[in-house]
Amino acid sequence: MSEQAAVVTWWRFACRKYGVPEEALLRVSEGAEESGVRRALFRRQGARRGAADLFLAVPRGGRFGLWLSVKRRGMRMRPEEREFLCNMTSLGYDAAVCRSRDEAEQRIHAYLVQRGEAYQKNVS
């Protein structure tokens, strides 16, 4: 969570550099951190198992937006997380798994500027 919070804090200032409103980066909740009744309520309201942590609602390079899953180093992706990211890429979105705040910031930058080899798909 702290890595994800750091990415959002960075974005508050970085978004101006890209000419994108701060609201374009948003947290997506799958409700996994909730328990019992609240989790069931989240699911009925549309929360999805395996959903990525963050979504950047900015189209670039023929993609509709960027889904980011922020994981601590050493954490494995669950099968439903991998499936979610693969499904989103097949629908025309970009998706990445980032293992640190720095990696997430670099990935957002690469997506927004679409330069050379800095921009690569990363759903592993």
Secondary structure as a PSIPRED ss2 file (coil, helix, strand):
# PSIPRED VFORMAT (PSIPRED V4.0)

   1 M C   1.000  0.000  0.000
   2 S H   0.000  1.000  0.000
   3 E H   0.000  1.000  0.000
   4 Q H   0.000  1.000  0.000
   5 A H   0.000  1.000  0.000
   6 A H   0.000  1.000  0.000
   7 V H   0.000  1.000  0.000
   8 V H   0.000  1.000  0.000
   9 T H   0.000  1.000  0.000
  10 W H   0.000  1.000  0.000
  11 W H   0.000  1.000  0.000
  12 R H   0.000  1.000  0.000
  13 F H   0.000  1.000  0.000
  14 A H   0.000  1.000  0.000
  15 C H   0.000  1.000  0.000
  16 R H   0.000  1.000  0.000
  17 K H   0.000  1.000  0.000
  18 Y H   0.000  1.000  0.000
  19 G C   1.000  0.000  0.000
  20 V C   1.000  0.000  0.000
  21 P C   1.000  0.000  0.000
  22 E H   0.000  1.000  0.000
  23 E H   0.000  1.000  0.000
  24 A H   0.000  1.000  0.000
  25 L E   0.000  0.000  1.000
  26 L E   0.000  0.000  1.000
  27 R E   0.000  0.000  1.000
  28 V C   1.000  0.000  0.000
  29 S C   1.000  0.000  0.000
  30 E C   1.000  0.000  0.000
  31 G C   1.000  0.000  0.000
  32 A C   1.000  0.000  0.000
  33 E C   1.000  0.000  0.000
  34 E C   1.000  0.000  0.000
  35 S C   1.000  0.000  0.000
  36 G H   0.000  1.000  0.000
  37 V H   0.000  1.000  0.000
  38 R H   0.000  1.000  0.000
  39 R H   0.000  1.000  0.000
  40 A H   0.000  1.000  0.000
  41 L H   0.000  1.000  0.000
  42 F H   0.000  1.000  0.000
  43 R H   0.000  1.000  0.000
  44 R H   0.000  1.000  0.000
  45 Q C   1.000  0.000  0.000
  46 G C   1.000  0.000  0.000
  47 A C   1.000  0.000  0.000
  48 R C   1.000  0.000  0.000
  49 R C   1.000  0.000  0.000
  50 G C   1.000  0.000  0.000
  51 A C   1.000  0.000  0.000
  52 A C   1.000  0.000  0.000
  53 D C   1.000  0.000  0.000
  54 L E   0.000  0.000  1.000
  55 F E   0.000  0.000  1.000
  56 L E   0.000  0.000  1.000
  57 A C   1.000  0.000  0.000
  58 V C   1.000  0.000  0.000
  59 P C   1.000  0.000  0.000
  60 R E   0.000  0.000  1.000
  61 G C   1.000  0.000  0.000
  62 G C   1.000  0.000  0.000
  63 R E   0.000  0.000  1.000
  64 F C   1.000  0.000  0.000
  65 G C   1.000  0.000  0.000
  66 L E   0.000  0.000  1.000
  67 W E   0.000  0.000  1.000
  68 L E   0.000  0.000  1.000
  69 S E   0.000  0.000  1.000
  70 V E   0.000  0.000  1.000
  71 K C   1.000  0.000  0.000
  72 R C   1.000  0.000  0.000
  73 R C   1.000  0.000  0.000
  74 G C   1.000  0.000  0.000
  75 M C   1.000  0.000  0.000
  76 R C   1.000  0.000  0.000
  77 M C   1.000  0.000  0.000
  78 R C   1.000  0.000  0.000
  79 P H   0.000  1.000  0.000
  80 E H   0.000  1.000  0.000
  81 E H   0.000  1.000  0.000
  82 R H   0.000  1.000  0.000
  83 E H   0.000  1.000  0.000
  84 F H   0.000  1.000  0.000
  85 L H   0.000  1.000  0.000
  86 C H   0.000  1.000  0.000
  87 N H   0.000  1.000  0.000
  88 M H   0.000  1.000  0.000
  89 T H   0.000  1.000  0.000
  90 S H   0.000  1.000  0.000
  91 L C   1.000  0.000  0.000
  92 G C   1.000  0.000  0.000
  93 Y C   1.000  0.000  0.000
  94 D E   0.000  0.000  1.000
  95 A E   0.000  0.000  1.000
  96 A E   0.000  0.000  1.000
  97 V E   0.000  0.000  1.000
  98 C E   0.000  0.000  1.000
  99 R C   1.000  0.000  0.000
 100 S C   1.000  0.000  0.000
 101 R H   0.000  1.000  0.000
 102 D H   0.000  1.000  0.000
 103 E H   0.000  1.000  0.000
 104 A H   0.000  1.000  0.000
 105 E H   0.000  1.000  0.000
 106 Q H   0.000  1.000  0.000
 107 R H   0.000  1.000  0.000
 108 I H   0.000  1.000  0.000
 109 H H   0.000  1.000  0.000
 110 A H   0.000  1.000  0.000
 111 Y H   0.000  1.000  0.000
 112 L H   0.000  1.000  0.000
 113 V H   0.000  1.000  0.000
 114 Q C   1.000  0.000  0.000
 115 R C   1.000  0.000  0.000
 116 G H   0.000  1.000  0.000
 117 E H   0.000  1.000  0.000
 118 A H   0.000  1.000  0.000
 119 Y C   1.000  0.000  0.000
 120 Q C   1.000  0.000  0.000
 121 K C   1.000  0.000  0.000
 122 N E   0.000  0.000  1.000
 123 V C   1.000  0.000  0.000
 124 S C   1.000  0.000  0.000
